Amino acid sequence: MEAKPSEKMTNPKPRDFLNHLETYLAKRDGVDKLLKISRYTTKIILASSLIPETNPLTHRLKSFESSVGVSRKAFRLGKFVQDINALRASRWRDSNRGLALLLILAYGGEGLYYLVEQFVWLSKSGLIDAKWLQKMSAWAELVGYVGSVSLKVRDLREIKEEEACVASTIEISVTRGIGCVGEEEKMRKLKEKKTMKVLSVLQDLADGLMAVADVRDGKVGVLSAPSVIASAGLFSAIISTHKNWVSC
């Protein structure tokens, strides 16, 4: 009689798509990433010269891209608080110096970026004149990505070590003819975790490339080409959308 509940837990019914979509869109990051996809898709179209510069549609696309950019900044209001809480929860003061520095760079840099972005939004909305804050925002964002990528690479090393340990346990169990269903499930979860972590690193690298372009302030370069930056932005948005979809 007690087997039925456990069977339901083992084989959960697939979640209804519309319910999943509702949950996704209820999140600030969910809507923000959809706007990001729209913005950088538009940037790619503009950078590709598919539409002549004299075509009225070009002006409309530029206006749309600019409006979406400002709209995305509005979604970041108060977002710096999550970085403050993340830094507090990380117990960086109890960590070794190297780890503590990376935690401060990652959460401190991103938190400062989101804080400054609130004033950048007010500037772009025409309420205040503070264009100089854009440079500070770009530097803070870049510092945050340096710390974030370093932390995630560190996490990947730990996952790899754990995978090796579990693989060794499975090999021994198979040799001795012992069941290892629990270890195989653990390995599966580790592989999923590693995949998501790798995607997260790739996303940070793409966003970091855009931050470098902002720091360079439009200086000509291969990595600063509009098509490259737009592609990096779209790549980052797709990965982030996937991660948010899975998490909710």
Solvent accessible surface area in square Angstrom, and as a share of the most:
residue,aa,sasa,rsa
1,M,209,0.93
2,E,157,0.70
3,A,58,0.45
4,K,135,0.57
5,P,78,0.49
6,S,60,0.39
7,E,102,0.46
8,K,148,0.63
9,M,159,0.71
10,T,102,0.59
11,N,114,0.58
12,P,96,0.60
13,K,185,0.79
14,P,118,0.74
15,R,126,0.46
16,D,78,0.41
17,F,128,0.53
18,L,124,0.62
19,N,80,0.41
20,H,28,0.13
21,L,55,0.28
22,E,120,0.54
23,T,45,0.26
24,Y,3,0.01
25,L,72,0.36
26,A,87,0.67
27,K,82,0.35
28,R,97,0.35
29,D,44,0.23
30,G,0,0.00
31,V,42,0.24
32,D,4,0.02
33,K,25,0.10
34,L,71,0.35
35,L,41,0.20
36,K,9,0.04
37,I,46,0.23
38,S,40,0.26
39,R,56,0.20
40,Y,18,0.07
41,T,54,0.31
42,T,8,0.05
43,K,58,0.24
44,I,53,0.27
45,I,56,0.28
46,L,46,0.23
47,A,35,0.28
48,S,54,0.35
49,S,89,0.57
50,L,138,0.69
51,I,37,0.19
52,P,81,0.51
53,E,124,0.56
54,T,129,0.75
55,N,55,0.28
56,P,92,0.58
57,L,75,0.38
58,T,5,0.03
59,H,133,0.60
60,R,161,0.59
61,L,30,0.15
62,K,91,0.38
63,S,59,0.38
64,F,94,0.39
65,E,24,0.11
66,S,61,0.40
67,S,63,0.40
68,V,10,0.06
69,G,6,0.06
70,V,40,0.23
71,S,46,0.30
72,R,13,0.05
73,K,29,0.12
74,A,35,0.27
75,F,67,0.28
76,R,24,0.09
77,L,81,0.40
78,G,30,0.29
79,K,13,0.05
80,F,48,0.20
81,V,69,0.40
82,Q,91,0.41
83,D,5,0.02
84,I,86,0.44
85,N,69,0.35
86,A,33,0.26
87,L,34,0.17
88,R,174,0.63
89,A,80,0.62
90,S,36,0.23
91,R,173,0.63
92,W,69,0.24
93,R,197,0.72
94,D,122,0.63
95,S,32,0.21
96,N,93,0.48
97,R,224,0.82
98,G,44,0.42
99,L,38,0.19
100,A,13,0.10
101,L,104,0.52
102,L,37,0.18
103,L,17,0.08
104,I,69,0.35
105,L,50,0.25
106,A,8,0.06
107,Y,65,0.25
108,G,31,0.30
109,G,7,0.07
110,E,57,0.26
111,G,9,0.09
112,L,80,0.40
113,Y,22,0.08
114,Y,25,0.09
115,L,66,0.33
116,V,8,0.04
117,E,6,0.03
118,Q,28,0.12
119,F,92,0.38
120,V,2,0.01
121,W,60,0.21
122,L,45,0.23
123,S,15,0.09
124,K,97,0.41
125,S,62,0.40
126,G,64,0.62
127,L,131,0.65
128,I,66,0.34
129,D,127,0.66
130,A,8,0.06
131,K,148,0.63
132,W,167,0.59
133,L,18,0.09
134,Q,71,0.32
135,K,85,0.36
136,M,77,0.35
137,S,5,0.03
138,A,5,0.04
139,W,131,0.46
140,A,7,0.06
141,E,28,0.12
142,L,33,0.16
143,V,56,0.32
144,G,3,0.03
145,Y,39,0.15
146,V,82,0.47
147,G,0,0.00
148,S,22,0.14
149,V,28,0.16
150,S,38,0.25
151,L,23,0.12
152,K,41,0.17
153,V,52,0.30
154,R,76,0.28
155,D,47,0.24
156,L,35,0.18
157,R,148,0.54
158,E,92,0.41
159,I,6,0.03
160,K,143,0.61
161,E,122,0.55
162,E,73,0.33
163,E,18,0.08
164,A,63,0.49
165,C,86,0.52
166,V,5,0.03
167,A,44,0.34
168,S,54,0.35
169,T,54,0.31
170,I,29,0.15
171,E,120,0.54
172,I,84,0.43
173,S,14,0.09
174,V,99,0.57
175,T,112,0.65
176,R,176,0.64
177,G,71,0.68
178,I,99,0.50
179,G,68,0.65
180,C,16,0.09
181,V,120,0.69
182,G,56,0.54
183,E,54,0.24
184,E,91,0.41
185,E,68,0.31
186,K,89,0.38
187,M,26,0.12
188,R,112,0.41
189,K,115,0.49
190,L,11,0.05
191,K,106,0.45
192,E,89,0.40
193,K,110,0.47
194,K,67,0.28
195,T,75,0.44
196,M,54,0.24
197,K,44,0.19
198,V,62,0.36
199,L,44,0.22
200,S,9,0.06
201,V,17,0.10
202,L,72,0.36
203,Q,19,0.08
204,D,9,0.05
205,L,98,0.49
206,A,10,0.08
207,D,7,0.04
208,G,10,0.09
209,L,41,0.20
210,M,21,0.10
211,A,0,0.00
212,V,57,0.33
213,A,15,0.12
214,D,80,0.42
215,V,22,0.13
216,R,88,0.32
217,D,106,0.55
218,G,69,0.66
219,K,131,0.56
220,V,150,0.86
221,G,28,0.27
222,V,128,0.73
223,L,113,0.56
224,S,23,0.15
225,A,32,0.25
226,P,97,0.61
227,S,56,0.36
228,V,49,0.28
229,I,27,0.14
230,A,1,0.01
231,S,56,0.36
232,A,12,0.09
233,G,0,0.00
234,L,37,0.18
235,F,95,0.40
236,S,0,0.00
237,A,0,0.00
238,I,95,0.48
239,I,11,0.06
240,S,6,0.04
241,T,26,0.15
242,H,85,0.38
243,K,50,0.21
244,N,26,0.13
245,W,73,0.26
246,V,85,0.49
247,S,80,0.52
248,C,23,0.14
